[in-house]
Amino acid sequence: QVHLVESGGGWVQPGGSLTLSCTASTFTFKNTIATSWYRQAPGKERDLVAHITTPDGKTNYPDSVKGRFTISRDDGKNAVYLQMNNLKPEDTAVYYCSTVYTSNPELREGLKIYWGQGTQVTVAS
């Protein structure tokens, strides 16, 4: 069963921008503890690039993307976004959305981790 779907990837020139979307099909993001974006380049490990907590929306980023990437959540659209600006060739990777689902947000019970299938981002001239 597919729980998360990413979209918005593609090819962009250096310095350009892209916005990735992550939508949930079997739950609402209000029933999560946190949602993150990761990326994985060929031959490299999967790295965290953005993280947002629920419900307070606290965010954090690694230094490699700080000031260029912004993660946000729209509860009305049941989606999490990754706005990427000033893209560099080293940002080229498959980007994945991941969330920690909870059946009871107050008690943080029934925790499950869901991943999307990934979306390719290519930054090149």
Helices and strands as residue ranges (DSSP letters): E 4-7, E 10-12, E 18-24, G 29-31, E 32-40, E 47-53, E 59-60, E 69-74, E 79-84, G 89-91, E 93-101, E 112-115, E 119-123
